[in-house]
Amino acid sequence: MKRSQKALSVIVVLAVGLPICLLLGIANGAVSIDLADVVAAIFNNLGFSLTSTSDGFSQNQLIIESIRTPRVLLASLIGAALAVSGALMQGLFRNPLADPAIIGVSSGAAVGAASAILFESAWPAGYAHWATTMAAFLGGLAATWLVFKIGTSPYGTSVATMLLAGIAINAFAMAGIGLINYLADDNQLRSIIFWQMGSLGAASWLNVGTMALVVAAVVLVLPRYANTLNALLLGDSEARHLGVNVDKAKKWLIIVTAVLVGVAVAFAGMIGFVGLVVPHLIRLIVGPDHRFLLPAAALLGAMLMVLADLCARIIISPAELPIGIVTALIGAPFFMFLLLQKRQTISG
């Protein structure tokens, strides 16, 4: 089978698997709901009149519409955003171990959120959550802008300099977070730590709509950059010979990544390993061609995030684990397994 045919087959399988994962995520949690009720509630919202014979269907429908569905959809959108961002960074840095956090967006968002929580008394009543969300988004963009400016000179944009700048910005941000933690009181410190561990508990239809607009805009733009990323894998000089405006491409790829990760982190907090493991795994399966890599990574990232959120809700039900802990528990061992497999392949 040709690699392109294999890649298309993988994308089809993932496209079929994602709705199944969404249904499982909606049906399961602290309160289990029959799949028939889930399907009936979904069709009712679409304008089709379906009824269920299950007792308590009205209550279940409320849970599905107001709590489960926005949470599961937000999880899928955030997973897709983080996975695509990881694929972009790995292509830009020509390194399969690159992560969206490498450009400082996650640490910048953490500083912004922690600062908003520290000064939460200054926000009008009822706006503290939105202040934290906006501060996280702006903090991520500011850190990314700083990394990009440091890495850009009259001679062009240096990926190596951006990498070093990202390391420095991340270290500086961690120091800032440590200072904020020292100044925070007990309640503020608890809020900061909980935010950093990641959660989808505040999911709403407004969050889903905002995230969907961002992801949809990126989906429309990214196909133009698939061949550009393929060219960048050959090196900057080779890409220029192929007619690619390398500096402009790097700028737009950094902007897209910053927006995707900034919005995702603003809504869900710090979530690791999705942007690292998913594109790395997809690259092993479908190859490095970004025409197939990007959509496959988006689908698998969405599935992984939905399943991770499901695990977070049912492992210690009726309480829930922070989703960042779940993704780390899943992602870290799996990534080490991939590295060991790669080492054995090289040794063999």
Protein Blocks (a to p, Z undefined) as FASTA:
>chain_A
ZZklmmmmmmmmmmmmmmmmmmmmmmgcjbdcdfklmmmmmmmmnopacddfbehklmmm
mmmmmmmmmmmmmmmmmmmmmmmmmmmmmmmnopakbcfklnommmmmmmmmmmmmmmmm
mpcehilmmmmmmmmmmmmmmmmmmmmmmmpcfkbccfklmmmmmmmmmmmmmmmmmmmm
mmpcfklmmmmmmmmnopaklgcfklmmmmmmmmmmmmmmmmmmmmmmmmmmnojklmmm
nopafklmmmmmmmmmmmmmmmmmmmnopaehklmmmmmmmmmmnojalklmmmmmmmmm
mmmmmmmmmmmmmmmocbdcdfklmmmmmmmmmmmmmmmmmmmmmmZZ
